[in-house]
């Protein structure tokens, strides 16, 4: 399969392993497992990002907790049916991975990078925080082989948010940024809430490629 197919969705990520491998699913006899990676931000905080890794790439029976992991691949989504509705689930689908006993020090390395080339699926939602900070949410459809697509929530700030507000459904754009995790409370009954984690792309740069398509 030509490499060009995969250039529209590229992730490079590194951090500390903070969980054991957990079985996810099997495809044609190949098992896929999820492991969580603690990835530092520039602000001295961290994101916890799930990686989806094939048992053919790494020994999934081994506990790598505390080890330093570098991985590259794609940011993928799928719909999981729960509570009578579909929930969008996101993870980094790993194509290459390396594990080290301790962190690799490199002043020029960026531990969390993503590039996406896709199409706007919903009208962007522009808003301001109580302190006046501008934010815009967009949902990007990124094509995959065999007629599939990944649907990736992205969040823009400041002038990027003002730019994103002008986008139309079907518009072709390119995004550079990082993957971030965000905790929120989900109400599951009248007197019970559940803590969940959402994943999205925090946009540092975006470009409009061409005119909108007739369909997304």
N, C-alpha and C positions, 0 to 999 in steps of 0.2 A: 504494500500500500504506500503511495507516495507520501513523503514527509510533509508536503505542502498541506495536506489535510489537517495536520495537527498544529500548524503555526498560528491558528486563530485562538488558541487557548493554551497558554504556557504559564506554568507555575514553578517557582524555585523557592524552597523553604528549608529552614534549618532551625533546630532547637533541641531541647531536652525531652527525652521520652518520659512520660508521666503515667503510663498505664501499661498493662499487659495486652497482648493481642486478643481480640474478641472476634469470634467467627461472625461473618456477615452473610455470605451466600456462596453458592457454587455455580460455575458455568462450565459446561462440558467437562466435568471432572476436575476443574481447577478451583481451588478454594480461595476466597478473598476474606481478609481480616482487617479489622479497624484498630488503630493504635493512636493515642493522643500525644500531640507534640506541644510543648510549652515554648512559645516563640516570643522573644523580647521585642518591645517597641522602643522607639527613641525616647519616650517619655518615662522610662524606667518602670513601665507596667508590662503586662504580658497578655498574649492571646493563646487560648488553648484550641488547637486546630486538629480535627480528625483526619488521619491518613488512611486511605483504602489501599491495601498492599496484597499482592498475590503471594501465595505460599511458594511460588516458583522463584521469587526474588529474594526471599529471606527466610530464615528458620523461624517460623511463627510459634514454635513450641518453646522458644527461649524467652526469658524475661530480660528485656533491655532497659528496664526502668532505671533512670539516672544517666543513661548513655546519651551521647550527642549524635543526632541523626541529620543527615543532609538528604533531601529528596527533590526530585523534579517530576513534573507530570502535568495533569490538567485538573481544573476545578469543575467537578461534575455534580449533577443533581438528579434526583429521582423522587417520584411521589410515593409516599408511604400512607396507606389507608389506616386511619385510626379515628375513633370517636365519630363515626359516620361522615368523615370528611377526609380529604387528601392533605397531607402535610409535606411541604417541600423539604427534602433532606439533602444537605450538601457535604461534600468531603473532597479532599485532594486525591485523585486517582493517580497512584504513583507508577512511573515507568522506570525510574532509576533511583537507587537508594544506596547510601553508604552509612555505616555506623562506626563511631569512634568511642573510646573509653572516656575521653574528656573533650571539652569544646575546642574546636580548631580556631585559633586566633588569626584573624585577617582583617586589618583595618579597612580594606576596600570592599569587604563582603557585605551584602545586604541580605538579612536572614528571611525576608518575606517579600517576594516580588510576584506580580501577576500581570499578564497582558491578555486582553480579551478583544476579539473582533467579532461584533455581532449586530443584532437588530433590536430596536426598542419594541417591547411587547405591550406596554401599558402607558397611558399618558403619565408623564413625570409628575410627581407630587412635590410641589415647592412650598416651603414654609419657613418661618422664622422662630427661633427659640425666644423665651422671655427676655433674654439678654441681647436679642437682636441678631444673633448669628444665623446666616442663611444656609439652608439645607435643602437638597433635592434628592428624592428617592427615584431610582429607575430600575426597571427589570429588563435584563438583557438576554436575548435568545442567541446562543452560540451554537452553530451547526456542528454536527458530529457525523461520521460516516453512517451509511445505511439508513439515511432519512431521519436520524434522531437529532435532538437538540438538548442542550443544557440551559436551564433558566437560572440566571444568577442575579440576585439582588445587589444593587450598587448604591452607595451613598456619596453625594458630592457636597462640597462646602464652598462658601464664599462665591467668588466669580465663576467657579466651575458650576455651582448650583444655579446661578443666574443663566449661564449658558445652557445647562441641561433643561431648564424650564421651557426653552424654545423648541425642544425636540418633538417630532411627531411620531406617532406609532408607525413602525416599519422603517424608521430612519436607521441608516447604517453608520455605526460609530465604532471607534477604537478607544480602549480604556487602558491606562496604566495605573497601578496602585498596589495595595496589599490586602490580604485577607484578614478580617478581624472577627472576633467572637464578642457576643453581647448577651448578657443574662437578662431574662425578663420573667415576669410572673404570669402564669396561665391559670385562669379560673376554671376549675374542673367541676365544681358544685357550688351550692349557695354559701357554704362555709369552709371551702377548701381551695387552696391554690397550689400550683406546682411550679417549681423553679425549672426553667428551660434555658437552652442556649441557642441563639440564632447566629448565623454566619452570613457575612456580606463582604463586598469589596469596598474598601475605603479608597476613593478615587483621588489620585494626585495629578493626573493629566488626562484629558479626553479630547478627541478630535472627531469632527463630523466628516464622514467619508464621501457621501453623495446623497442624492435625493431619496426620499422614502420609497420603499417598495409598495406595491398595491396590497400585499398581504404579509403578515409576520409569521 
